[in-house]
């Protein structure tokens, strides 16, 4: 209800073009008008965005489209609608994707099967990151659908399809590293082959859409955006990641960057140490929880990914025994992300310290890391496993 009221109160800002959907709609217009070769021209992006945004006081330059070229093609059909019509049409697709995610996961997660689909759909809508994703008209729910299809394919033993679905999510390339490393650690060579095929196809599509020069300059464009935190980007302390936490103590400094890299490698290494021996469900959940922590560019809506580890965590807690400490390390994050929207709103909108959510993610990752170790000790008596 809070989320619905916020949507209603922000309806005029949506009409004026404040949401992030502006970058997708603008990119679709650029490509549809035959100007794909200049897709990453900031001046062109701004001129196109000015055609459909009104009175956006906080924006004096383009809200930069910094996603891969092939994704712009998805928004070409929507670019023929009005901005508001395209925004709501895109969110209808987002809601459909959210519902489809539950259908995809339902056969493979017992707790999702045990309760009505409508219940889990409302749980998803109660998640603050999902609310932000819908409000901003972001593409993260499409990525989440591909991630759910990756998980379902792995559960069915179809590694090639898992790799293809993961590769389809390359429009969020910075969010696939842990799962890709999971494939490598578990020697899922067919999965890596499927991923390579998808990556190759999308690279060719990008080449067709924008040409060689724009494709070659794209990595530099993205890095320049990150270095400058250009207009339209959030401040570092709003990033729920290790980068955001480090930014509290050394905003923009080289020491902060060094610490971020060191901690990211450490967290990823510790997670990888469990992937070979732990169960597939726990390994996947741990990989997804680690993803926003180590990502260089993580925003609130990116935490929509945590719906999958949320379902897997609740399923584990329902069926398995664990110590009170470990149960707390798993329950607290689960409750935080389903029932604590007001607290997250305060951290982001008022305190400007949404990066503190990364502490909750670290607790969640620790809990999954510990229960992964326990699950790997298959030869121990049940009583000793619970004690450990």
N, C-alpha and C positions, 0 to 999 in steps of 0.2 A: 504493500500500500504506500509506503514511503517512496519507493522508486517510482510508482505511478504518479504520485503527487509532484515529484521533482520533474518528471517528464512534462507534466502539464504546465508547471510554473516556468519552464524554460522553452515553451513552444515558440515564442517570438524570436529568441536567439537561434533556434533551429532554422526558422524561416530565413533569417538573415545570413545564415551560412557559417555560424560559429563551429559546428562539429567538424571532426577530422574527415568526415565523408567528403568534404570539399576537395581534398587531394585526389581522391579516386574519381569523383565526378569530373574534375578539371582535366585529369589525365585521360579519361575516356573521351572528352571533347577534343583534346589535342590530337589524339590518334584518329578519331572519326573525321576530323577536318584535314587529314592528310599531312599533319605536321609532326608525325611520330619521330622523325629524325632530330627534332629539337625538343624532345620530351623533357630533357633535364636542363633546359634554359630557364633560369629563375625568372627572368624578365617576362618571358612568354607565359610561364605559369601564372604570374601575377596578373597579366593582362586578361587572360582567360578567366581567372577566378573573379576578377572585378565585374565580369559580365553577369554573374549570378549571386554575388554576395553584396550585402547592403549594411552600411553602418557598423562594420566590425571594428570597433574603436581600438582594440588591442592588436590589430594586424596592420602593419605598415609595409609589409612585403608579402611575397607569396608564402602560403603555408606549403612547404616543399613536399612534392611527391618524390619520396626517396625509396620507393619499392622497386623491385625488378621490372623490366619492361613488359614481360609477358602478362603480368597481372593487369596492366592497363586495358588489355583487350577485353577483360571480363566486364568492364564498365562502359564499353562502347554502346551496347544496346540501351543502357540506362541513361546515357548522355543525351538521348533524343527525347527524354521526358523533361519536365520542369525539375528544378533542383529539389523542391519539396516532394514532388511525386517520385523522383528517383530515390530520395532518402528513405521514404516509407516503403517503397518497393524493395529496396535492399534489406531493410529490417524485417520485412515479411520473409525474405529468403533466410535471414539470420535466425529467425524464430523457427523456421522449418528445419534448418540445420541443427538447431538445439534439440528439437524433438527427435530428429533422425539419429542424433548421437545416442540418445537413450535407447532407441530401438536397436542400434548397432551393439551397444554394450550389454543389453539385457540378457542375451543367451550365454554370456561368458562371466557374468558376475552375479552370484546367487542372491545377494541382498537387493539388487536392482530388479530381479525377477519376483522377489517376494512381496513387493509393494506395487501399487498401481503406477502406471506410467505418468498419470496426471500429478501424482505426488512428487515424483522426481523432477518433473518439468517445473513445478512451483519451487522446489528446492533450488533449481538452477536459476530461476528468475529472482530468487531471494539473495543470490550471490552478488555482492557489490561489484566485483570485476565484470560479471556478465552485464549488470546494469550499465556500467560505464561503456562497455563494448557496444551495447545497443544505442545508448545516448549519443556516442560519438560516430556511430555508423561505421565502426571498424570492421576489419576482415578476420579478426582472431577466431571467431566462431567457425568460420570455414576451415581455418587451420586446425581447430580442435576436432572437427569432423574427420579430417584426414588422419589426425593422430588416433582417433578412436578406431578408424578403419585399419590403421597400422596394427593396433593392439589386437583387434579381432582376427586379423589375418595371421598374426603370430600364434594366437591361441588355436587356430585351425591348422597350424603347421604349414601354411602357405607363405613361405619366406619371400618369394619373388613379389607377390602381391603386396606384402608388407613394405618392401623396399620401394615399390612403385608409388604406394600411397604416401609414404614419407617424402619421397622426391616431389610429389605433387604439392607439398607444403613448402617448397623452396621460396615462395614469396615471403616467408618468414624464416629465411635461412639461418639467422642467428639463434633460432629456437630449436634447431634440430640436432645440434652437436652432441648432447648427452645420449639421445636415442641412437644416433648414428654410431657413437662409441660403444653403446650397448651391443649393437650388431657385431662390431669388430671383436669385442671381448668374448662374445659367445660364438664366434666363428660362423656367423650366419652369412656365408659367402653369397648365397642366392639372394639374400636380402640386399646386400651391397650391390649385386649385379642389377637388381631391379631399381635401386636408387640411382645408379649410374645411367641406366636407360632413360629414366624420367628426367634426370638433370640434363642429359644430352638433348632430348627433345625440346625441353623448355628453353635451353640456350639457343637452339635453332629458331624457335618461335620468336624469341627476343630479338635475334638478328634480323628476322623478317620485319618485325614491328618498328624498330628504331634505327637499323643500320649499324655498320661496324663501328663507326666513330663514337656514337652515343653509348654503345655497349661497352666499348673499351674504356670510356671515360667514367662509366657508372661507379666503379669502386671508389675512385677519387672523389666523386661527388658526394657519396655517402660519408666518407671519412671527413670531408670538409664540414658537412652538416654536424657531425658528432663533435668535432673539435670546437666549432664555434657556438654550438647549441643555438642554432639559428632561430629566427622568428618562427613561432609555432611549436618549438620543442619545449619540453618541461625542464625545470631545474633539476640538477642531479639528486638533490635530497628528496625529490618526489619519486625517485626510482626505487621500487621495493627489491633491491639487489645488494650484493656486496659492494658494488660501485657506489650505490646510494649511501650505505652505511659509512664507507670510507670518506665520502664527500662531507660528512658532518665535521670530521676532524681536520681534513685538509682539502677544502674545496678547490678543485681545479689544479692542485699541485702535483708535481712529479712524484712526490712521496706517496700520494694517494693512488696514483696509477700503478706504481710498483706494488703497493699493498694489495690492490684489487687483483692484479695478475697472480700474485703469490697465493692469495687466499682462494682464488678461483681454481687454480691448478690443484691445490690441496683438497678442496671439497670434491672436485671431479675425480681425483685419484682415490679418495676414500670411498666414494660411491662405486667406482669401478672395481674396487677390491671385493665388493659383495656380489657383483653381477654374475660371476662365474658359478657361484655355489648356491645362491638364494633362489627361491621359486620365481617363476616367470612373472607372476603378478606383482610381487614385492619389488623385484628388480625394475620393472617398468614404472611402478609408482615412484620409486626413488629417483629414477632418471628424470621423470617429469617434474618432481619437486625441485630437483637441483637446477633444472633448466633456467627459470627466471633468476635464480641466485647468481649464476655465473654469467648471465647474458650482459653484454655491454650496454644494451639499450632495452630496458624493461620498464613498462609503464603499467598503470593499474589494470587496464583492460587485459593485458597479457596474462594476468593471473587467472583468467577464465580457464586456462589449461588445467588448473588444479581440480577441476571437477572429476577428472579420471582418477587421480590418486585419492580424492575424497571418497569416491565409491569403493575403491579397492581397500582403503583404510578401514572404512566402516564394515566391509565384508570380513576383513581379517579380525577385527575386534569382536564381531558377533560369533565367529566360529572358533577362534583360538584363545588359549589362555596366555596371559602375560602378567608381569608384575605390575603393581599399581603405578610405579614410576614410568614404565613404558606406556601403559595405557594413557596416562596423563599427557605424555609426549606426543601421543597420537590423537587423543580426544580434543585437546585444547585447540590445535590448529583447525581441526574439522569444524568445531563449533564456531571458531573465529570467522571462518569463511562462509558460513551459512547463516548465522544468527546475529552477527555483530556489524551490520552495515553502518549503523550510527557511529560506532567507534571509528571505523575506517574513514567515514566522511569527516570526522573531526581531525584525524591525522592528516588527511589530504587537504581539505578545504580551509580549515582554520589554522592548524599548527604548521602546515607546510613540511611535515616530517613523515610522509608516507613511507619513506625508506625504513622506518622502524618495523614495518611489516616483515622485512627480511629476517628479523629476529625470530618471528613466528615460523617462518619457512625453515630456518636453521633448526629449530626445535623439532619440526615435523621430519626433516631430513634425518636428524639424529635418531628419532624414534624408529623410522623405517630402516635405518642402517643397523640398529640394534636387533630389531626383530628379524631382519634378514640373516644376521649371524645366527640367531637361535634356530631359524627355519633350516639353516644349512647343516645343523648338527643332527642329522637324521638318525644316527645310531645311539643317541643318548636316550635314557629312560625319560618318559614324559614328565615325571616329577622333577628331574634334574634340569630339564629344559625350562620349565616354568620358573624354577629357582634362579637360574642364570639370567 
